[in-house]
Amino acid sequence: MSGVLAGRTALVTGASSGIGRAIALRLAEAGAEVVAADVTEAVVEGGAPVAGPLAALSPASRFALLDVRDEAATQALVADIAARSGRLDVLVTSAMVPGGRGLPDTDAAEWERVTGVNLRGVYVSLRAALRQMLAQAPVAGERGRIVNIGSQHGMVAAPGSFAYGVSKAAVLQMTRQIAADHAAEGIVCNAVSPGKILTGKTGPAVSEAVLEYSRARTPMPRLGAPRDVAEAVLFLASPQTGFVNGHNLLVDGGWMAA
Ligand SMILES: NC(=O)c1ccc[n+]([C@@H]2O[C@H](COP(=O)([O-])OP(=O)(O)OC[C@H]3O[C@@H](n4cnc5c(N)ncnc54)[C@H](O)[C@@H]3O)[C@@H](O)[C@H]2O)c1
């Protein structure tokens, strides 16, 4: 398979829908063997499950049912990838559940619901992948690459979404932590933080109030598309990005600059 990721194996979590789906398809288009993992095959924005278009781009790629809150299942999936493909070269953590409550309404159950996927689920994915990457031989000086999906709302407050914002801030810190702790071992870890991305989903994420707020905060005259984020992830997943580590690449139309 030709492409910048030819011969590489990638695991993308939250890959059935939205941004994760676009990332999985983009990495497959770039030649990677992609495992698109998600807790469901159902597509949030509607349409066909990711498995079909994924296999059309890269025949060895596949969907895997995975709940990132399940540590044993996540470790088993990583082990399965390593057994089938020899190694895991790239991890992208995109799985998330939305959370839209302020602190007074964030009871323990809501905190657990949101952070269980968006924070603990990322930690579980990172640990499983990192342990595999550290155990494999370096290729051109690298054992593996990680791209975490953060958010502009991990850098400034997520309005009324306490657990979500806290989780995303933690994801950015996990990125820096891994980059610093494991660079010497050949691990490259970066983050991509989207601004407002229109994935096609309906509901609170695209309420008129949210869209108005997002447009007011975004200097560019449009909001983002999943492909915008996927291109940035490909950049950071590519071995051509030789000396970028611990970085948080904003794909936000200038939101955080204004
Ligand atoms: N859409 C935006 O405007 C925006 C902005 C900033 C950051 N982000 C980030 O981008 C990423 C993707 O967001 P999206 O808008 O595409 O979301 P989405 O809701 O469209 O997709 C999230 C996916 O995660 C999966 N998922 C949920 N719980 C899971 C679990 N326990 N295990 C495995 N998979 C699980 C869902 O099934 C879904 O397919 C998230 O990390 C989100 O925080 C999105």
Ligand as a Chemical Component Dictionary entry (heavy atoms), coordinates in Angstrom:
data_LIG
# 
_chem_comp.id                   LIG 
_chem_comp.type                 NON-POLYMER 
_chem_comp.pdbx_formal_charge   0 
_chem_comp.three_letter_code    LIG 
# 
loop_
_chem_comp_atom.comp_id 
_chem_comp_atom.atom_id 
_chem_comp_atom.alt_atom_id 
_chem_comp_atom.type_symbol 
_chem_comp_atom.charge 
_chem_comp_atom.model_Cartn_x 
_chem_comp_atom.model_Cartn_y 
_chem_comp_atom.model_Cartn_z 
_chem_comp_atom.pdbx_ordinal 
LIG N1  N1  N 0  -17.066 18.132 17.489 1  
LIG C1  C1  C 0  -16.442 19.159 18.066 2  
LIG O1  O1  O 0  -16.801 20.332 17.873 3  
LIG C2  C2  C 0  -15.261 18.926 18.980 4  
LIG C3  C3  C 0  -14.599 20.032 19.499 5  
LIG C4  C4  C 0  -13.495 19.845 20.321 6  
LIG C5  C5  C 0  -13.060 18.552 20.613 7  
LIG N2  N2  N 1  -13.737 17.487 20.104 8  
LIG C6  C6  C 0  -13.237 16.158 20.432 9  
LIG O2  O2  O 0  -13.150 15.360 19.273 10 
LIG C7  C7  C 0  -13.394 13.989 19.590 11 
LIG C8  C8  C 0  -14.508 13.433 18.732 12 
LIG O3  O3  O 0  -15.667 14.264 18.912 13 
LIG P1  P1  P 0  -16.937 14.098 17.958 14 
LIG O4  O4  O 0  -17.642 15.411 17.984 15 
LIG O5  O5  O -1 -16.527 13.526 16.670 16 
LIG O6  O6  O 0  -17.788 13.059 18.832 17 
LIG P2  P2  P 0  -18.871 11.971 18.395 18 
LIG O7  O7  O 0  -19.867 11.932 19.502 19 
LIG O8  O8  O 0  -19.353 12.205 17.021 20 
LIG O9  O9  O 0  -18.023 10.623 18.411 21 
LIG C9  C9  C 0  -17.549 10.070 19.594 22 
LIG C10 C10 C 0  -17.380 8.578  19.392 23 
LIG O10 O10 O 0  -16.875 8.019  20.618 24 
LIG C11 C11 C 0  -17.547 6.776  20.829 25 
LIG N3  N3  N 0  -17.509 6.380  22.229 26 
LIG C12 C12 C 0  -18.255 6.871  23.254 27 
LIG N4  N4  N 0  -18.003 6.180  24.375 28 
LIG C13 C13 C 0  -17.075 5.239  24.055 29 
LIG C14 C14 C 0  -16.431 4.212  24.794 30 
LIG N5  N5  N 0  -16.707 4.018  26.095 31 
LIG N6  N6  N 0  -15.538 3.432  24.163 32 
LIG C15 C15 C 0  -15.270 3.605  22.841 33 
LIG N7  N7  N 0  -15.865 4.548  22.094 34 
LIG C16 C16 C 0  -16.761 5.363  22.693 35 
LIG C17 C17 C 0  -18.970 7.045  20.329 36 
LIG O11 O11 O 0  -19.672 5.838  20.101 37 
LIG C18 C18 C 0  -18.692 7.868  19.077 38 
LIG O12 O12 O 0  -18.573 7.050  17.937 39 
LIG C19 C19 C 0  -13.708 13.955 21.086 40 
LIG O13 O13 O 0  -12.563 13.610 21.808 41 
LIG C20 C20 C 0  -14.135 15.385 21.378 42 
LIG O14 O14 O 0  -13.933 15.743 22.728 43 
LIG C21 C21 C 0  -14.828 17.635 19.312 44 
# 
loop_
_chem_comp_bond.comp_id 
_chem_comp_bond.atom_id_1 
_chem_comp_bond.atom_id_2 
_chem_comp_bond.value_order 
_chem_comp_bond.pdbx_ordinal 
LIG N1  C1  SING 1  
LIG C1  O1  DOUB 2  
LIG C1  C2  SING 3  
LIG C2  C3  SING 4  
LIG C2  C21 DOUB 5  
LIG C3  C4  DOUB 6  
LIG C4  C5  SING 7  
LIG C5  N2  DOUB 8  
LIG N2  C6  SING 9  
LIG N2  C21 SING 10 
LIG C6  O2  SING 11 
LIG C6  C20 SING 12 
LIG O2  C7  SING 13 
LIG C7  C8  SING 14 
LIG C7  C19 SING 15 
LIG C8  O3  SING 16 
LIG O3  P1  SING 17 
LIG P1  O4  DOUB 18 
LIG P1  O5  SING 19 
LIG P1  O6  SING 20 
LIG O6  P2  SING 21 
LIG P2  O7  DOUB 22 
LIG P2  O8  SING 23 
LIG P2  O9  SING 24 
LIG O9  C9  SING 25 
LIG C9  C10 SING 26 
LIG C10 O10 SING 27 
LIG C10 C18 SING 28 
LIG O10 C11 SING 29 
LIG C11 N3  SING 30 
LIG C11 C17 SING 31 
LIG N3  C12 SING 32 
LIG N3  C16 SING 33 
LIG C12 N4  DOUB 34 
LIG N4  C13 SING 35 
LIG C13 C14 SING 36 
LIG C13 C16 DOUB 37 
LIG C14 N5  SING 38 
LIG C14 N6  DOUB 39 
LIG N6  C15 SING 40 
LIG C15 N7  DOUB 41 
LIG N7  C16 SING 42 
LIG C17 O11 SING 43 
LIG C17 C18 SING 44 
LIG C18 O12 SING 45 
LIG C19 O13 SING 46 
LIG C19 C20 SING 47 
LIG C20 O14 SING 48 
# 
